[in-house]
Amino acid sequence: MKRFILTLMLIAGISAPSFALPWSDPEPVPPTVKLPSKYTPEYIKYITEEYKCTGKSELIYVAIDMLKGTEGDFSRKALLGNNLSGYPVKIEFKDLASVNKDYANFDAIGWKKRSKLYIYINPKHKTAPPGALAALLAHEALHQDEYNSLSEETYAWTMEAAVWCEIKDIFPESNIEDNSLVKRENTLKQLFEKGGYTNKYIKKAVYANKGYQGLPLTSPGFQEL
């Protein structure tokens, strides 16, 4: 498979400052979620120290860790603080209608509140395979300011598709086809492959998406494709 390489050098060199946060035990992975064999309770405990800065969900820790060694490693580092804010991105499952009623059926949104970045994931995905969540996070981690555009969404959706292709190869157990988030990822994968592992058909889907009507063509760091 041709590798999709996202070149966003604008934000590649920013490092995260350290700061103290109150801590409590994270929410365990739901018992109905099947994890790859690598992710034993002992291993999840081991990676918690690295990922607890993003929130309090072990399922999210696993999803972020699954981005290692994929095109989404760029996003993994962004989630940990290598982003425009300089702080780790806070990730949580949240009723998106409480943010804006128009977002009620979205799968996830990226949000900036003052100087901090957040990713809110629709609670319907609380039991999604972590590999599918990993691909979704690879997308959302690219939204790092209050601006958005058709070009930015095209980059983000293409990154998501590329990462899902890799995740399926590395962790095939992630492909639970009747899961709603997996259905989304497989749809993107089909568009990516149909376009010869380019953004050709993903771009068309983004431009036709009603949720993106009114977005400008470009935004900071994302030029016209």
C-alpha beads as a LAMMPS data file, in Angstrom:
LAMMPS data file: protein, C-alpha beads

225 atoms
224 bonds

1 atom types
1 bond types

-500.0 500.0 xlo xhi
-500.0 500.0 ylo yhi
-500.0 500.0 zlo zhi

Masses

1 110.0

Atoms # bond

1 1 1 0.000 0.000 0.000
2 1 1 1.293 3.418 -0.839
3 1 1 1.858 5.346 2.357
4 1 1 0.021 8.581 2.850
5 1 1 2.432 11.144 4.218
6 1 1 1.043 14.278 5.812
7 1 1 3.541 17.125 5.836
8 1 1 2.518 19.727 8.361
9 1 1 5.936 21.045 9.300
10 1 1 4.306 24.126 10.770
11 1 1 3.602 22.294 14.017
12 1 1 6.099 19.457 13.998
13 1 1 8.599 20.967 16.400
14 1 1 6.465 22.216 19.279
15 1 1 7.024 20.511 22.615
16 1 1 4.706 20.252 25.605
17 1 1 5.457 21.947 28.888
18 1 1 4.979 19.960 32.058
19 1 1 2.237 20.818 34.504
20 1 1 0.560 19.121 37.421
21 1 1 -2.943 17.717 37.255
22 1 1 -5.158 16.150 39.895
23 1 1 -5.350 12.397 39.363
24 1 1 -7.751 9.574 40.074
25 1 1 -7.993 6.051 38.733
26 1 1 -8.931 5.932 35.035
27 1 1 -12.118 4.350 33.774
28 1 1 -11.338 0.735 32.843
29 1 1 -11.873 -0.660 29.373
30 1 1 -15.503 -1.863 29.122
31 1 1 -15.636 -5.674 29.483
32 1 1 -17.467 -6.000 26.145
33 1 1 -14.541 -4.465 24.223
34 1 1 -12.206 -7.039 22.712
35 1 1 -8.620 -5.844 22.945
36 1 1 -5.660 -7.086 20.910
37 1 1 -3.707 -9.664 22.907
38 1 1 -0.870 -7.159 23.388
39 1 1 -3.050 -5.047 25.670
40 1 1 -3.032 -7.030 28.874
41 1 1 -4.025 -5.346 32.160
42 1 1 -0.312 -5.125 32.992
43 1 1 0.528 -3.449 29.693
44 1 1 -2.343 -0.973 30.003
45 1 1 -1.092 -0.070 33.477
46 1 1 2.366 0.441 31.971
47 1 1 1.170 2.852 29.241
48 1 1 -1.143 4.765 31.578
49 1 1 1.704 6.921 32.844
50 1 1 2.367 8.195 29.312
51 1 1 -1.247 8.789 28.312
52 1 1 -3.009 9.857 31.503
53 1 1 -2.390 13.482 30.514
54 1 1 -5.133 13.086 27.889
55 1 1 -7.929 12.091 30.254
56 1 1 -9.257 9.219 32.341
57 1 1 -10.183 6.435 29.931
58 1 1 -8.100 3.287 29.530
59 1 1 -9.864 2.642 26.220
60 1 1 -8.528 5.965 24.936
61 1 1 -5.025 5.123 26.208
62 1 1 -5.098 1.915 24.172
63 1 1 -6.394 3.735 21.097
64 1 1 -3.630 6.346 21.283
65 1 1 -0.976 3.685 21.816
66 1 1 -2.160 1.821 18.712
67 1 1 -1.072 4.813 16.622
68 1 1 2.585 4.024 17.300
69 1 1 4.406 3.004 14.122
70 1 1 1.608 4.184 11.831
71 1 1 1.093 7.370 9.845
72 1 1 -0.945 8.430 12.860
73 1 1 2.121 8.669 15.097
74 1 1 2.159 12.353 14.127
75 1 1 -1.301 12.632 15.657
76 1 1 -0.283 10.590 18.707
77 1 1 2.453 13.101 19.460
78 1 1 0.025 15.966 18.871
79 1 1 -2.375 14.438 21.413
80 1 1 0.452 14.341 23.954
81 1 1 1.227 18.033 23.528
82 1 1 3.221 18.452 20.316
83 1 1 0.575 20.777 18.919
84 1 1 -0.180 24.470 18.494
85 1 1 -1.395 24.850 22.080
86 1 1 1.660 23.203 23.605
87 1 1 -0.553 21.187 25.979
88 1 1 -1.913 17.625 25.843
89 1 1 -5.330 17.331 24.223
90 1 1 -8.091 16.378 26.641
91 1 1 -10.224 13.531 25.301
92 1 1 -13.584 12.408 26.633
93 1 1 -16.844 10.787 25.617
94 1 1 -19.463 13.519 25.702
95 1 1 -23.022 14.200 24.586
96 1 1 -22.212 16.364 21.581
97 1 1 -25.645 17.980 21.611
98 1 1 -24.600 19.612 24.883
99 1 1 -21.929 21.471 22.907
100 1 1 -24.194 22.336 19.995
101 1 1 -27.437 20.642 18.993
102 1 1 -26.179 20.523 15.414
103 1 1 -23.413 18.153 16.538
104 1 1 -25.717 15.577 18.096
105 1 1 -25.046 12.884 15.497
106 1 1 -21.383 13.657 14.836
107 1 1 -18.888 10.920 15.671
108 1 1 -16.472 13.369 17.301
109 1 1 -15.475 17.002 17.331
110 1 1 -12.288 18.902 18.019
111 1 1 -12.754 21.915 20.286
112 1 1 -10.638 24.801 21.512
113 1 1 -11.510 26.407 24.838
114 1 1 -9.292 29.354 25.658
115 1 1 -5.762 27.994 25.154
116 1 1 -6.566 24.291 25.569
117 1 1 -7.617 21.682 23.011
118 1 1 -10.311 19.050 23.517
119 1 1 -11.656 16.100 21.575
120 1 1 -15.203 15.067 22.408
121 1 1 -16.307 11.647 21.159
122 1 1 -19.924 10.608 20.799
123 1 1 -20.808 8.281 23.725
124 1 1 -22.233 5.736 21.279
125 1 1 -18.599 4.823 20.581
126 1 1 -17.755 3.963 24.206
127 1 1 -17.537 0.289 23.264
128 1 1 -15.999 0.715 19.797
129 1 1 -12.882 -1.281 18.953
130 1 1 -9.878 0.795 20.063
131 1 1 -8.393 0.475 16.574
132 1 1 -11.348 2.352 15.118
133 1 1 -11.032 4.978 17.845
134 1 1 -7.338 5.273 16.993
135 1 1 -8.156 6.157 13.382
136 1 1 -10.768 8.676 14.540
137 1 1 -8.268 10.304 16.918
138 1 1 -5.676 10.500 14.138
139 1 1 -8.203 12.708 12.323
140 1 1 -9.311 14.856 15.233
141 1 1 -5.759 15.551 16.442
142 1 1 -5.147 17.581 13.286
143 1 1 -7.696 20.216 14.333
144 1 1 -5.585 22.436 16.567
145 1 1 -7.122 25.888 16.422
146 1 1 -10.472 27.631 16.035
147 1 1 -10.249 27.615 12.243
148 1 1 -11.381 24.905 9.862
149 1 1 -11.645 24.487 6.112
150 1 1 -12.461 22.040 3.355
151 1 1 -8.752 21.453 2.826
152 1 1 -8.217 20.757 6.526
153 1 1 -11.069 18.250 6.616
154 1 1 -9.752 16.580 3.469
155 1 1 -6.327 16.165 5.113
156 1 1 -7.915 14.864 8.305
157 1 1 -10.249 12.371 6.612
158 1 1 -7.411 11.102 4.433
159 1 1 -5.189 10.644 7.463
160 1 1 -8.003 8.732 9.172
161 1 1 -8.404 6.422 6.183
162 1 1 -4.656 5.804 5.869
163 1 1 -4.357 4.979 9.562
164 1 1 -7.337 2.632 9.465
165 1 1 -5.749 0.723 6.574
166 1 1 -2.655 0.199 8.709
167 1 1 -4.584 -0.636 11.871
168 1 1 -6.540 -3.337 10.025
169 1 1 -3.272 -4.914 8.900
170 1 1 -1.590 -4.723 12.314
171 1 1 -4.657 -5.485 14.467
172 1 1 -7.166 -7.327 12.229
173 1 1 -9.400 -8.017 15.223
174 1 1 -10.319 -4.314 15.091
175 1 1 -12.502 -4.901 12.049
176 1 1 -15.791 -5.671 13.790
177 1 1 -17.950 -4.924 10.776
178 1 1 -21.287 -4.402 12.538
179 1 1 -19.866 -1.658 14.770
180 1 1 -20.982 1.819 13.685
181 1 1 -17.538 3.400 13.981
182 1 1 -15.940 0.548 12.057
183 1 1 -18.527 1.058 9.321
184 1 1 -17.387 4.676 9.077
185 1 1 -13.740 3.615 8.870
186 1 1 -14.397 0.993 6.220
187 1 1 -16.304 3.536 4.125
188 1 1 -13.306 5.872 4.257
189 1 1 -10.966 2.991 3.457
190 1 1 -12.993 2.181 0.349
191 1 1 -12.811 5.795 -0.835
192 1 1 -9.074 5.895 -0.140
193 1 1 -8.411 2.690 -2.067
194 1 1 -10.741 3.678 -4.910
195 1 1 -8.667 6.826 -5.347
196 1 1 -5.438 4.853 -5.561
197 1 1 -4.497 5.712 -1.960
198 1 1 -4.931 9.424 -2.618
199 1 1 -7.532 11.922 -1.429
200 1 1 -9.342 11.976 -4.793
201 1 1 -12.673 10.515 -3.653
202 1 1 -12.371 11.553 -0.015
203 1 1 -12.110 15.153 -1.187
204 1 1 -15.348 14.761 -3.133
205 1 1 -17.066 13.336 -0.060
206 1 1 -15.825 16.193 2.128
207 1 1 -16.971 18.861 -0.308
208 1 1 -20.405 17.208 -0.537
209 1 1 -20.812 16.839 3.243
210 1 1 -23.674 19.029 4.468
211 1 1 -21.930 19.537 7.796
212 1 1 -19.102 21.357 6.032
213 1 1 -21.202 23.731 3.966
214 1 1 -19.968 27.271 4.404
215 1 1 -16.410 26.299 5.368
216 1 1 -13.671 28.275 3.621
217 1 1 -11.431 26.507 1.149
218 1 1 -8.283 26.844 3.275
219 1 1 -7.254 27.463 6.894
220 1 1 -3.901 28.112 8.599
221 1 1 -1.502 25.279 7.754
222 1 1 -3.853 23.707 5.200
223 1 1 -3.578 24.963 1.659
224 1 1 -5.830 24.126 -1.269
225 1 1 -5.454 20.520 -2.402

Bonds

1 1 1 2
2 1 2 3
3 1 3 4
4 1 4 5
5 1 5 6
6 1 6 7
7 1 7 8
8 1 8 9
9 1 9 10
10 1 10 11
11 1 11 12
12 1 12 13
13 1 13 14
14 1 14 15
15 1 15 16
16 1 16 17
17 1 17 18
18 1 18 19
19 1 19 20
20 1 20 21
21 1 21 22
22 1 22 23
23 1 23 24
24 1 24 25
25 1 25 26
26 1 26 27
27 1 27 28
28 1 28 29
29 1 29 30
30 1 30 31
31 1 31 32
32 1 32 33
33 1 33 34
34 1 34 35
35 1 35 36
36 1 36 37
37 1 37 38
38 1 38 39
39 1 39 40
40 1 40 41
41 1 41 42
42 1 42 43
43 1 43 44
44 1 44 45
45 1 45 46
46 1 46 47
47 1 47 48
48 1 48 49
49 1 49 50
50 1 50 51
51 1 51 52
52 1 52 53
53 1 53 54
54 1 54 55
55 1 55 56
56 1 56 57
57 1 57 58
58 1 58 59
59 1 59 60
60 1 60 61
61 1 61 62
62 1 62 63
63 1 63 64
64 1 64 65
65 1 65 66
66 1 66 67
67 1 67 68
68 1 68 69
69 1 69 70
70 1 70 71
71 1 71 72
72 1 72 73
73 1 73 74
74 1 74 75
75 1 75 76
76 1 76 77
77 1 77 78
78 1 78 79
79 1 79 80
80 1 80 81
81 1 81 82
82 1 82 83
83 1 83 84
84 1 84 85
85 1 85 86
86 1 86 87
87 1 87 88
88 1 88 89
89 1 89 90
90 1 90 91
91 1 91 92
92 1 92 93
93 1 93 94
94 1 94 95
95 1 95 96
96 1 96 97
97 1 97 98
98 1 98 99
99 1 99 100
100 1 100 101
101 1 101 102
102 1 102 103
103 1 103 104
104 1 104 105
105 1 105 106
106 1 106 107
107 1 107 108
108 1 108 109
109 1 109 110
110 1 110 111
111 1 111 112
112 1 112 113
113 1 113 114
114 1 114 115
115 1 115 116
116 1 116 117
117 1 117 118
118 1 118 119
119 1 119 120
120 1 120 121
121 1 121 122
122 1 122 123
123 1 123 124
124 1 124 125
125 1 125 126
126 1 126 127
127 1 127 128
128 1 128 129
129 1 129 130
130 1 130 131
131 1 131 132
132 1 132 133
133 1 133 134
134 1 134 135
135 1 135 136
136 1 136 137
137 1 137 138
138 1 138 139
139 1 139 140
140 1 140 141
141 1 141 142
142 1 142 143
143 1 143 144
144 1 144 145
145 1 145 146
146 1 146 147
147 1 147 148
148 1 148 149
149 1 149 150
150 1 150 151
151 1 151 152
152 1 152 153
153 1 153 154
154 1 154 155
155 1 155 156
156 1 156 157
157 1 157 158
158 1 158 159
159 1 159 160
160 1 160 161
161 1 161 162
162 1 162 163
163 1 163 164
164 1 164 165
165 1 165 166
166 1 166 167
167 1 167 168
168 1 168 169
169 1 169 170
170 1 170 171
171 1 171 172
172 1 172 173
173 1 173 174
174 1 174 175
175 1 175 176
176 1 176 177
177 1 177 178
178 1 178 179
179 1 179 180
180 1 180 181
181 1 181 182
182 1 182 183
183 1 183 184
184 1 184 185
185 1 185 186
186 1 186 187
187 1 187 188
188 1 188 189
189 1 189 190
190 1 190 191
191 1 191 192
192 1 192 193
193 1 193 194
194 1 194 195
195 1 195 196
196 1 196 197
197 1 197 198
198 1 198 199
199 1 199 200
200 1 200 201
201 1 201 202
202 1 202 203
203 1 203 204
204 1 204 205
205 1 205 206
206 1 206 207
207 1 207 208
208 1 208 209
209 1 209 210
210 1 210 211
211 1 211 212
212 1 212 213
213 1 213 214
214 1 214 215
215 1 215 216
216 1 216 217
217 1 217 218
218 1 218 219
219 1 219 220
220 1 220 221
221 1 221 222
222 1 222 223
223 1 223 224
224 1 224 225
